[in-house]
């Protein structure tokens, strides 16, 4: 990897620009995700403090907020888009009731018909794609076979097509590949960048219309954590 001495490596500016773009996305495009990130950091810190004080018998007024429902929207800004928060059970027994109700709603004749309808449409699309791709594959195969069947006596001599391909590669593919590999090595040497990007993308890119379903599937984990919190607090 290239080392730049005496001045700031220009790749730092590229990484800073990428980081700022993620921050702007979190503020202007995914404000709800940014609020949930702030709440998750708060919940984690309070949970650590709560269990630390309990383990060492330290008197405290720390209240674990992991069982609190998220504030939607998090920021009190006019015209802020909000997502409905599903009604989550407060106890493990309530969770078991909701769990059975969830599967009764999922496995229904209407859902099965919708699934089969979607599957049929997908198969129709794939069939159309295959219908267009197979003739192209056959034509390419025949052309390649015709070329390979011709006798070639120009040993140790590059063909015109190969020379053209190498010139194009030397001007485009090779420099681009070299730069990308150097950039990847640069990011590996500066781990803070891709850690920030990975954490930010993991929070931002959650499909809104799947959020309710994801929350319902995570109810089991929430119920167990809530049970542990209640037991530790002596409730």
N, C-alpha and C positions, 0 to 999 in steps of 0.2 A: 504494500500500500504506500502511496506517496505521502511523504511527510513535508508539511509546509512550515518552514522556520522563519522567524522574524516577523510574522504577521498572522492574523487570524485566518484559519482555513475557511475558504468560501463555503464549504459544505456545512459549516455551523449555521450560516445564514439560511441555507435551504432547510435545515432541520428546524430552525426557529420559525420560519415561515409556515412549515407544515404544522408545527405545534400551535401557532396562533390561529391557523385555519380551524383546527379541532376545537380550540377554545371558543372561537366565534360561532361555530356550529352548535356548541353546547349552549351558548347564550341565546342565540337568535332562532335556531331551528329546533333544538331539543331542550327547551327550558325545564320541562318536567323531569328529564333525566338528570339535569344538573342539580335540581332540588333533591332528588332521590340520592344522588351521590353525597351531598352534604349531610342528609339524614343518616345515610349508612355509616359515614365516618363518626357522626355523633353517637349513634347506637353502639358501634363497636367500642368506642372509647369509654362510654358509660358502663357497658357490660364488663369490660376489663376491670374498671375501677370497682364495680359492684362485687365481682367474684374475688378480687384481691382483698377487699376489706372483709368479706365473709370468711375467707380462708385463714386470715391472720387475726380475726376477732377484733377488728378496728371499728369503733363506733363511727357511723357516718350517716349522712342524709342523701346518699346517692340512690337514685331511682333508675332502674334499667328501663329503657324506652324501646326495647326490641319488640315488645308486644303491641306498641301503639300503631294505629293505622297511619299510613302516610298522609301528609297534608297535600291536597291536590286542589288548586295549584299551590306550589310552595311559595312563590313570590306574589305579594299583593300588588300586582300591576294590572291596570285596566286592560280589558280585552285579552287577557292571558288564556290561552287554550288549556282546557282541563280534561282529565280522563276520569270516568266514573270509578270509584273505589268499591269493589265488591264487598258485600256484607260477610265478614269473616267471623267464625266462631271464637268465643273467648275461652272456652274450655276444651279439653280433649274429648269429652263425651259429645259436645256440640260438633266437634270436628268429624267424629264418626258418623253422626247423622247426616252432615253435609256431604260426606264422602259417598255414602250410599245414594243420596239424592242426585249427586253429580253423575254417577254412572247410569242411573235411571234415565237422566236427560240425554246422555250421550248415545246409548244403545236404544234407538227408536227406529221405527219404520221410515220416518221422514229422513233421518240422518243416513240410513242405509241407502235409500233411493237417491239422495243427493250425492253420496259417495260413488255409487255405481254410475250415475250420470256424469260425474266428473271423470271417472275412470274411462268411460266410453269416449268422451270428448278427447281425452289425452291419447288414447289409442288411435283415434281418427287422425289427429295431428301427426303422430309419429308415422302412421301409414303413408300420409301424404309426403312427409319428408323423405322416407325411404323410397317412395315412388320416383322422386326426382334425383336422389343420390345414386341409386343403383345404375341407371344409364351412364352417368358421369364416370362412375368407377369402371364400368365395362369399357368405355371409350378410352380412358387413361390407360387401362391395362393393355388394350390392343395396340395403342401407340407405343408404349414402352416395349412390348414384345416385338413389335416391328423394328424398333431401333436396336434392340439387343440381338436380334437375329442377323443383323448385317455384320459382315466380316470386317474386322479392323486390323490393319497391318501397320498402323502408325504407332509402333511401340516407343515408349518413353517420350511421347510427344502429347502435350495437352491439346485437347480439342478446342475449337473456337468457343463453344458453349461454356466449357470449363474455365477458359481464360476470362470470359465476360463475367461469369459468376464470381470468380476470385477477385476481380477488380471491384465489383459492387460490394462484395463482402469486406474488402480492405477499407472501403470508404464509409460503410454504414454499419454492418453487423459487428465487426471486430472492435472498432472504437467504442460503440455503444455498450457491448458486452464488458469490455475492460472497465469503462466508467461505472457501470452498475455494480460490478464485483468490488471495485474500490470503495464505492459508496456504502455497500453492505458491510464491508470490513470496517469502514469508518464508524458506522452506527454500532457495530458490535464493540468497538473500542470506547464508545460513549453510550453506555447502556441506559442512561437516564432518559434518552430520547424515546427508544422503543418501549420502555416501561410506561412512560406517560401516554404514548399513542395507544398501546394495547389496553390500558385501563380506561382511557377516554372512549375508545371505540366500543369496548364492552358495555359501557353504561349507556351510550347514545343510541346504538343501533339495535333497539328492541322494538319489534313491530307492535304498534299500539293496539291493533285489533286482536293480538294474541295475549295481551297482558293479563286479561281476566283469566284466561285458560291456564297461563303459566302460574299465576297466583294460586289458583285452585289446586294445581298439581303439587305445589310447594306447601300446601297446608299441613301435610304430615310433618315436615321438618319444623314448621312454625309451632305446631302443637307440642312436639317433643321439647323444643327450646323453652316454650312457655311453661311446660310442666316442670322443667328443671329450675326455672326461675322462681316459680311459686314454692317449690320444695325448699330451695335455698333460703328464701325469705321467710320461711316458717308459716306460709299460708296454707 
